[in-house]
Amino acid sequence: HDLAHPSFSLTMRLSIASMALVAAILGRTTRAFIVSSGPKRAALASTSRLFSTAEPPTEQVVFPLAGKSVDDAPPRLRFAPSPTGSLHVGGARTALYNWLMAKKGQLDDPQSEAGFVVRVEDTDLARSTKESEESVLQDLKWLGLYWDEGPDMENAKYGPYRQSERSELYKKLAQKLLDEGKAYPCFCTPEELDEMKVQQEAAGIPPRYDGTWRDADPALVKEKMEQGVPYTVRFKVPPGARVVIDDVVRGTVSWDAEATVGDFVLLRSNGVPVYNFCVAVDDAMMGITTVVRAEEHLTNTLRQGLILDALGAPRPRYAHCSLILGEDKQKLSKRHGATSCDQFRLDGFLPDAMINYLALLGWNDGTDNEIFTREELIDAFEINRVVKSPSVFDMDKLKWVNSQHMKAMEVEELVELTKEQVQMEGLLKEGVSLDDPLVQDFCYAATTLAKQRMETLKDAALNAKVVLNYNIPDSFDKLDDQEAKKMIQNGNFYRLAQRVMEMAEAGDFPQPHPDSPLEAFLDEQGHAITEDNHPGGGPYSYPEAYKATMKSIAKEFNVHGKDLFHPIRLALTGEMSGPDVTKQLSLLSMAVQENSVIDLEGAGVVSFTDRMAKLKMFCETIPEASRVPSSKEQSKKEEKESKSNQQARAEKVSLNAAPGDPKDSFEGPPITALDIRVGRITKVWEHEEADKLFCEEIDVGEDEPRQVASGLRPYMKAEDMEGRKVLVLCNLKERKMVGFPSHGMVLCASNVDHTEVKFVNPPVDAKIGERITIPDFDFESNEAAPYAENKIGKKKIFEKLAPYLVTNKYGVPEFLGRPFVTSAGVCTSAISDGTVS
């Protein structure tokens, strides 16, 4: 309260100051010191008081930030959920933004009162539940958004932190406003208010209270009170009042208070305070400096601002963030899928990935960086970089962010998190402890097997289910996988499957050793292997024995590459693609071992013996014509051996296929899935909101140039880019890069530590729009058509191929030792022994 008010004598001011000082020394549990005031300010107060028949002195309140600038005070922020349901995405983002600002303030001044406050707004007694409150608080803990002050802290300085426990404070402050003539009792009945609304709507007037009891005769008011007539307490909006705020996100916002809301209710007739009154009082009494919340609360600021002004409390700064929309541009809701934090936890998302992604829903740090640790977010976050435009919740993007965080973690860290998922997916026997060593080993193997492909923790369990199952049907006619069907019809599958079954029946087909079930998952140093290019084990291990068997079969049937590996993979695993076969069979052996912790029936486990039985039954139904290599297949091989002139030029600088050719063992997606074209940059400009981004228009041979955003500003100048021929990956789905619609990616070469980045250069005479090809790969048939944009994104095709896109010692961009080629020759770059991305 302003102690300079004319109603206070010098003696009274000294008395008030002394009381405040004593209260502070004694450690009072609230900073809203209650002190007695001078004479009553309104005739109304002399007739009756709200909550007692006696007439004690009117109570005044001193607020923590009274007389201070909120801009100079240590940041105190609050998250104020209503316990009427789960914590959803929008609320979690609001909590995060408040938490980040508070944490930064604490780092800047550790000795200050900067802090993150959780306040439960449970005045909606009909809908609020203790269970919902506990659920919301648990979700905040899961996200790692721990509070400095909250409802679980007794005797906290500014508590209590549940509005239902602060009723007396609201009543005292309502009485204060009554005493000062800033509020008044209203005896209108609900029927009278309804009739008032009907008449205003009929007259084309926006409905609002007409002030019937605003200036009522005190004698009439006294009479009503003595009769015990129910009444509400209404705020008296000052004539001509305007409320203006400088919103951090939305800029200057103003309201004509009198025309917009009229005199609004503070206390209902049953004495229960309304939402806006509680919020304004709590923000003032808890010293909140900044209110960050959703834009749907913007209109509440008008009433809250009027109340704060009337109480003599400083207004906090406001930042109203835009809504989060679903991909259909409608407000995010349950119909868009998971929206509650607990469901994301159950679905296998990491809390650090969740807050990373939530932070990006409306904010960026001015660079093209999208992956942040918790500490990096605290350091980088500035509320004035939150944008006004709505954000679209993209589940694929969240999964990508989650995958990046998981890739940065060690297998040992992930195992403890995947155990719960393995249990929830029904893979474990009932009653098995997650601390069982066999559970630890199985989850370690399952996590290692899936790590590079995992988008969520659940993927480790789901992938394990696929590996343990065996999807070969009873007969060839029932095979739904058309790719597998076509491969079988080529003729190699039948004879190779027969050889595998013969070896298995004779006990000659290599099997994982029961005493060392993890050997396929560990390298020579005992570290987890997460890449398929390392077989694991030592020189006399199961992976080496399997490798030797494959060489023997390749020599026996004169088949190599995919003609060998695809049929063998399908015969052993029932799938055309997936992780390393030895690792899959090792996981299977762990599931069926003696004293296994795996629920074989619940997990759908098919043992190796049962697989061979199913494979035998399936092979018996394969048509005779598909049991030997077809002449057509042989002709196709001969055709591939005859190279076109274009490929012949490329082979001069290509590494010729030799023993150990990486193409023979490559099992990733086809390079033909990518639509890489020659383009020309026609226009370049700097992104207005991202410090590291260029925006480019690139001609790739289409009717209109593509718009592409690239993070090249730290490495290149705009004037050096315009007019350049470049390579553009064209079948990426369009997505917003800090608000800019980017459709494609410019391919560049970079050195190992990414300190040097240069364009990949097509030859000078290369044609705009022509597709890049790779020698020894079929780019001409229908099967070689680029994948659709959705498939490229959802299947993470580029991410899977990227490790194999490199530059050789001469700077030539290559895939599996073969160069990028155009009709005019081979592409080049200025970076040797680098990567292409």
N, C-alpha and C positions, 0 to 999 in steps of 0.2 A: 504494500500500500504506500502511496505517496505521503510521507510524513510531513510534507510541507503544506498539506491541505489546511485551509483557513480555519477549519473547525477544531484544530488541535492547538492547544496552548503550548508554550515552551516547556512548562513543567510536564505536561502530558507526553510531549515528544521524548523528553529525557526518560520518562518512566517506561515508555514503550521500548525504547532502545535498550534500556537496562534489562527488561524482561526477555527480550530477544537474545541478548548476550548470555544471560543466565541459562536460558533454555538450551542454547548451543553448547555451553560448557557441560551441562548435565547430560548431554547426549540424548535429547528428546528424539522420539522415533519418527517425528515428522518435521519438515522444515517449514510447514505452513503454520507459523506461530499464531495462536489465538490471543488477541488482546482486546481490552474493553475500549469502547469509543465514547464520544461525547454525546450531546443531546440527539434525540431522534430527528431524522430528516424528513419524515413524511407523516401526515395526519393519519394515514392508514395504519401505521405502526402503533399509534396510540389507542386504537380500538381493539386490536387482537393480535396475537402472535400465532405463527403456524403450529408450533409443536409444544407449547406449554401455556398454561393459564396465567402463570406469573409473568412479570415483565423484567427479566434480567437485562443488563446492558447489551446493546447490539454488538455482535462479534465481528471483528475485522481480521483480515488475513494478510500476512506478509509472505510474498512468494519468493522462491529462491533467486529468480532472475530480475526481481523488481529493481528498477533503476539501472539495469545493465543492458548492453547491446548483445542480442543473441549471436551476432556475427563474431563477437570477441570471446564469447564463453566457450569452454571446452564442449565438444559435441556430445550431446546426450540425445539418443534416438530411441524410439520405442516401436515395438511390434505389438499390435493390440488385436488379437484374434477373438472372434466370438465362438464360444465352444458349442457350436450347433452342428458340427460335422467334422470331416477330415480336413487336414491341411492340404490344399490343392496347389497347383503350379503357380497361380497368380499370387496367392498368399506367401508361398515360399520365396518367390522372387522379391516381394516387398520386404520380407524379413531379411533376406540376404543383403539388399541394398542398405538397409538400416544398419545391419551388423558390420558391413564393410566400412561404412563411414565411422562408426563408433570405434572399431578396432584401429583404424588409422589414427583417430584422435588419441587413443590410449598410447600408441607408439610414439606420437609426437610429444605427449606430456604424460608420462606414466603416473605422476603424483596428483593429477587432476581428477575431477569427478566425471570425466568422459566415460560413457558407458552405453551398453545395449540393454534396454529395459523391455521385459515382456510383461504386458498388462492384459489381464483377462477381462474382456467386456461382456459380462454375463448378466446384464440387466434384462435380457429377454428370458424371463424366468420360465416361460412355457416351453422353450426350445433348447435352452442351455442344459447340458448334462456334464456330470463329473467325468464320465467315460470319454466324452468328446474332448474335454480339456486335457485329460491325460494322454489321449491319442495325439493331439496337436503338439504337446510338449515333447512327447517321445519322438515325433517326426523331426522336430527342431534339433533334438539331440543327435538323431541319426545323420542329419545334414551337417552336424558339427557346429551349429549356430548356438553355442552356449551363451547364456545371458549373464549379465553382471548383477541384475536385480530382477526378481520375479516372484511369482506366487508361492514358490516352494521355499522362500527365505523369510523366516519369522523375524520380526523386530528390525526389518531393513529400514534404512533411513527415511525413504519416501513412501513406505508401504502404508497400508496393505495394497496388494497389486491385483486384487479382484474387486470389480466395481460393486459386487453384491456386499462386500465388507466395508464399503465407504459411504453407506447411506447417510450417516449422521453428518458427514462433511458436506454432502450435497445439500442437505436440509439447512444447515447453518448458512451456507453461501446463498441459498435461495432467500432465506430470511434477510440476509444482508442487502440483497437487491430490493426486497420489499421495503426495508427500512429506509433505503436511499431513494425510493420512488422510481427505481429503474425496472420494477416489475409490479404486477398487481394481480389480485384474485379475480378470476372470471367464473361467473355462476351460470353461464350458458349451458343448457342441457344438450345432450347429443342430438335430440330432435331439432332443437333450434339451430344448431350448427349445420345439420343436413339441409334444413329449409333455406338457410343463408346461402349455402353452396348452390342449391337449385336455382334460386333467384339470380345469383351472379352469373351462372352459366347461361341462363335464359337471356340475360341482358348483354351477353358477350364479354363479360368481365372475367379475368382470371380469378379463380376462387381463392380467397384468403379471408382471414378474420377481419370483421369490419370495425373492431374497436368498441363494441357495445359497452363493455365494462372498463374501458381504458381510463376514463375520467369520471367514473361514477361518483355519486354523492356518498361521502364517508359514512353518513348516517344509514344509508341504505345498505352499504357493505356491512356495517356493524350488525344491522338487523338480520341480514342473511346468515352471518356467522353465528349469531346467538340462536338462530333457528336450526343450526346444524346442517344447512344446505351444502351439499358437496360442491367443491370448486377446484379449478386448476389454477396454477400460477403461470401467468403469461409474462413474457419479456416485453418491455415497452420500447419499441424501436424508435430511436430519436427521430424527430421530423427532419426530412431531407438527408438522412444518413446514407452514406455510400461506403462500401467496403472495397478497398483496393489492395491487391497483393501482387508482389513480384515473384511469380512462381518460377522456380529454378528451371523447370522443364517447359512450361507453357508460356512463359513471359508474363506480361502485365495482364491481370484479369480483374475486372471491376463489376460491382453490382449496385443497382439502386435498391437499397434494402427495403425502403418503405413500399416501393411498388412491387418488389419481388416476393417478399415473404409475409409482410404484415407482422402483427404481434404474435409470436409463436409461443408454444407451451414449453415451460421448464420442468414443472412437476405435474404429474397427472393427479386426478382427484383422489386416488388411493395413496398419494404421497410418493409414488415411484418416479424417480427422475427420468427424463427422456435422454435418448442417446447423445445428442449434440451437447447438452448441458454437462453430462458426465465427462465427455471427451475433453471439452474446453477446460473444465475444472482440473481434471487429472493432468493434462499437459502443463498447466500452470503450476500446480502443486508439486509436480515431479521435476520441474526445471527442464522440460524438453526443449531443445534448441531448434531441431529440424524435424518436420513431419514428412516422411516419404511414404506415399500410399498410392492406391490406384485412382485413376481419373474419375471413377464413378463417385468418389468422395469429394470431388471439387465443389459441388454445390453446397455441401455441408460446411465448407469453409466460411460461407457468409454468416450463418448463425453462430458458428464458433468464434469468428472474429468479433462479432458484436458482443458476445458474452465476455470474452477476454477483455475487451475495451471497457466494458461496464465494471468489471471486477478490478480494473487497474493493473492487470497483468500483461506483460509484454507478449506479443504474438510470436510464435516460432516461425522460422522460415518454412515454406511449403514447396514440395516437389510432387506433382501428380503425374504418375507414370501411365502411359497408354495401356489399353487392354491387350491381352494375349489372345490371338485368334487361332482357330483351326485352319487347316489347309484349304477349307472352303471359304475362308475369310469371314466366318461367323465366330461369335464369341466361343472360346474354348469351353467344352462341356464334356460330360461323360460319353456322349455319342461319338466323340472323336477318339475314344479309347481311354487308356489309363490317364488320369489327371491327378490322382491323389499321390502324395509322396510315399505312403506306405506301399501302394501298388508298384511303384517304380522300384522300391527296395525288394519286394517279392519277385519282380521280374529280372532282378540281377544287375541293376545299375549301381555304380559306385557313388557314394555321397560327394566325393571330390569332383567327379564328372558332372553330377547333377548341378552343383553350384557353379561350375564352369559354364555349363550350357545356359542355366538360368540367367547368369550375368550377361550373356550375349543377347538375351531377348530384350533389346532396346538400348544396349550400351556397347561401345567399343573403345579401345584405347588409342585410336588414331593410326593403328598399323593394321597389317593383314594377319596378325597373330590371332589365332582362335583357341589355342590351348594354353591354359593358365593353371599353375598350382594355386593353392589357397593363399600362400604368402604373396605370390605375384599379383593376385587379384586385389589384396589389401593395398599393396603398393601402387597399383595402377588405377584403381577405381576413383573416378571423380563424378559426382552427381550431375555436374553441368555438361557431361558428355552423353547423358541419357537423351534419346531422341523422342520427338513428339509422335511420330508415326507408329501405328500399331505393329506389333511383332507377330509373326506367324510361327506357331509351334510345329517344328519339323521333326518327326520321330526318327527319320533316317539320319538327320544331322546329330540328334542326341546320341544315337547308337554309334556314330562315327567318333564323336567326342569321347564317349565311354571307351571305345576300342583303343583310342590313343592313350588314354590314362592307363588302361590295362597293359598295353605294350610297354609302358614305362616302368611297370612293376615287375619284381622278380616272381618267378613261379611260386617260391615259398610263401610270399605274401598273399598271392591269390588263392592258394590251396585252402587256407583257413576260411576264405569267403565262399569258395565253391562247394565246400562240404554241405552247407545248408541247402544249396540248390540241388545237389545230388540226392539229399534226403527228401526234399519236397517233390522231386520228380519220381519218387517211388523206386529208386534203384537199390536202396538198402533194405535189409531184412528188418522186420519190426523189432524194436528193442535194442538194436545195435547202437553203441555209443559212438559219437563222432570223434572221440579220442582214441578209438581202437586203432592200433598200428596198421591193420589191414585196410581200414577206411582211409587212413592217411596215405598209404601207398597207392590205393586205387585212385583217389582224388588227385594225387600228385601226377600220376600217369595221364588221367583224363584231362587235367589242366594243361599239361605239357603238350599233349596231342592237339588240343584245340587253340592254344594261345594265340597263334598268329592269325587265326580266322575269327576269334571271339569278338562279338560286339557287346555281349552282356555276359555276366557270370553264369547265367542259365545255359548259355551255349555250350559250356563244358559238359553239363549234364545231358543236354539234348544230343550233342555230338556223340557222347558215350553210348546213348541209347541206339543211335544209328549204327555205330560200330559193332555193338553187341548183337544187333539184329542181323538178318540175312534176307534180303528182298528178292531173291530168285524165286519166281513162281513155280507152280507144279508143271507147267507146260510152256512151250515157246509161244503159243497163241495168246497166252495170258500176259505176256511181257508188254508193259505199257511204255517203257522207256524206248522211244524210237531211235535214239542214238545207239543204244545197246543193241537193239534189234538189227540195225543196219550193219553194225560191226560184226555181229554173229553171222549175218548173211554173206559177209566177205569170205568166210570159210576158215579163218585161223582159229577161232574160238574153240570149236569142237575138238580139234586134235590136241590143242594145248590143254584144254580141260581134262581130256582123257589121260594125258600124261601126268597131270597133277594128281588125279584120282589114283592112278596106278602107283605112283610114288608114295602117296598117303597110305594106301592099303598095305604096301610092303614095309611101311615104317621108315621110308627113305626121305620123306619130305621134311625139311627142317622145322622144328618146333621150339618155342621159347623154353628156356630151362626153368623149371619150377623153383629152383633155389636162387635165381637172380631175375625176378620178374621185371625189374626196372632197367635192365641193362640196355634195352633199345632206346630208353629215354635219357640216358646219361652219356656224356662224352668221357674222354680219357681222364679228365680231372674231376669227374663226378658232378659236373654242372648239367642242369636241365637243357635238353636240345629242343628248341622251339621251331627250328627251320627244317624243312623236309630234305635239304641238301646234305644233311649229316645223318648217316645211318645209326650211329651210336654203337656202343660196345667196343670190345677190344679185338685184336686180330683173330682170335679163336671163338668169337661170340656168335650168338644166334643171328644177328644182322649180317655178319660176314658169311655165315653158312647159307643164308637165304640168297645173298648176292651171288655166291658161287653157283648155287642151283640155277639161278636165272641165266647165268652165262652158259651153263651146260645145256639148258633147254634152247637158248638162242642158237647155239652152235648146231644142236641136233636137228632143229627144224628150219634153220637158215632164216630166222625172223629177228628183227631188231626194232628198237624204238617203240612207237605206239602199237605196232603190229604184234609186239610181244607183251608189253606192259599192260595195255588195256584189257586184253582177254584174260590175262592172269589175275589182274585186279578184280575183274567182274567175277571170276570163278571163286576167288577166295573171300571177297568181301560182299558181293552182291551189289556193288556200286561201281559206276563208271569213273568216278573221281572221288578224291578225298585225301586224307593224310597218308603218310608213309605206311605201306602195307605191313611191314614188320612191327611197327608200333601198334597198329590196329590189332594184329593177332596177339601181341603181347598183352594188350588190355583184355582181350577175350580170355586169355589163359589165366589172368588174375581173377576174372569173374567166376570161372568154373573150377578154380583150384579147391583143394580140400579145405574145409572150414571157411569157405568163402563168406564174406559179409553181404554179398549181392543177392537180392531177391531174383532168382533166375526167371521165375514165371512173370513177376511183376515188371521186370526190366525187358522181357522179351528176348532173353539170351538164347542164341543158337550156337551150340558148341561146334568145334571144328569137325568132329565126327559126324554130327547131324548135318553140317553143311555139305560134306562130301556125299551124304545120302541124298539130300535135296538136289545137289548138282547132278548126280547120276540120273535121277528121275527126270530132271529138266533136259539133259542132253539126249535122252532117249526120244524126246519129242521134236528135236531139231530136224527140219526137213533134210533129206539126203543131199539136195543140191547145195546146202549150206554147210556141209561137213568137210569140204575141201576148198582150198582157195580157187576162186572162179577165174576163168580166162580173162574176164573183164578187169578184174583186180590186177592181174598180171600186166595187162596192157596199160593200165593206169600207172603202174610202177615204171614201165618203160618210157611212158610219156613224160613222167617227171624227170627222168634221167636226161631227156633232151631239153636243154635250156633254151630259152628265148634269147635274142640278141641283147636285150636289156639286161637279163640276168648274167649273160656271159661277160658284159663289161664290168658288172659288179664283182664277179668272181676274181677279177684281177687283183682286187684289194681285199678280198674276203679271205678269212681263214678257212682253208679247205677242210671238209669233213675228214676227221682222222680218228684213230682209236681214242675213245674217251670223248667223242663229240657230245657236247652238252644237249644237243637236240634229241639224241637218242633216249635220254633219261628224263627229259623235261615233261612234267605232268600238269603244268598249270594251264590256264585258259589260252586259247589260240591267239596269237599276235594279230590275226586278221579281225579279231573283235574290235580293234581300235580303228577309228576313221581319222587317220593323220593326213592332213592335206597341206599343200603349198599355199601360203597366203601372202598378201602384201599389206603392210600397215599403212593406212591412208591418213590417219589422224590420231594424235596423241594429246591428252591433257591430264593435268593432275587432279586426283580425286579430292573433293573439297573437304571431306571429313576424315580421310585416312592418310596419314603422313607417308606411308610406304607404297601406296597404290598409284599406278597409272591407269587411266581409262583409255582404251584404244578402239578404233574402228578398223576392222581387218577384212579385206576382200578375199574370200575363200572360194570364189566361183559361183556364188549364189546370187539371187536377184537383188538382195540387199546385203550390205556389209554386216559382219558380226560385230557386236559390242562385247569386248573382253576386258576384264580387270586383271591386272598382273602386279605382283609385288616387286617391280623392277626399279622403283625410284631410287633406292640406295645404290644401284649398280650402273644405271644408264641415264643419259640425258634425253629429253623428249625429242630434241632436234636431231639426235643421232638415230632415232628409231623410225621416224616417218620415212616412208618409201622403201623400207627394208623388206626383203622377202624372208619369211619365217615359216616354221612348221607349226600347225595348229591342230590340236586334238579337238575334233569337231563334234563327237557324239557324247558330250557331257551335258547333263541336264542344266538348263538355265537356273541360276540361283543368285540371290542378292549378295553382293559383296559390299557391306556397309551401305546398303541402300541402292547400290548400282547393279542393274541386271546384267550379269556376266554369263555369256553363252560360249564356252570353250576355254581352252588353255593353250598359251604359247609355250612350246617346248624349248627349254634352255639346257645348256650343259653347265655343270658347276664342279668345283674341286671338292675334295673330301670334306673339308670343314665349312663349305658353302660361303667362303669369304670372297670368292670370285665367281661371277655368273655371266655367261655369254650366250648369245643366240645360237641355236643349231641352224646352220646355213644350207639351204637348198642350192643347187647349181644355178648360175646366173640365167641359163636358158630354160630352167624348169617352168612348167606351165602353171599359172594360177588356178587353183582348184583341183589339180591332179592329186591322186592318192599315193602316198608313200608305200612302197612294197619292200619285202625282205626276201633275198634269194633263198631257195629251197623250201619256200612256203607257197601254197596255192592261194593266190589272190584273185583268180579269174572265175572260179566256179560259183554257183549259187551259194554253196556252203561257206564261201569266203566273204559273204556280205558282212559289213560291220554290224555289231550288236546295236539294238535300240538304246536310246538314252537311258531309259528307266533301268534296263538290265545292267548297263555299265555301272550305274550308281549303286543299285541294290546288291549286285553280286561283287562289288568292289573289284571290278576287273582290272582297272588301271593300277590299283594298289598292289594287286597280285603280280602284275607284269613288271612294275617299276623296278624291283631289285635286279632285273635282267636287262634293263635299258642302261647302257654304259657307253663311254667313249674309250677307244683303245689308245695305245701309246702315240698314235699319229693324230688323235683328235677325231677319228671317224666314229660317228654314233652307230652302235651295234645292238643287235638282239641275238643272244646265243652265238656270238662270234660272227654274225652276218650283218652287213652294213645296211643303213637306210638308203633306198634307191629311188630316183625319179627317172623320168624318160630321158633326162639330160645327163644322168650320171649319179655319182655317189654324193651324199650330203657330208658336210664337214663341220668342225667347230674349232675354236681356239683353245679348248680345254682338253688336255690329254689325261688319260686314266681317271676320268671323272664319271659322274652320273648324269642321266638325262631325266628331267622331270618338268 
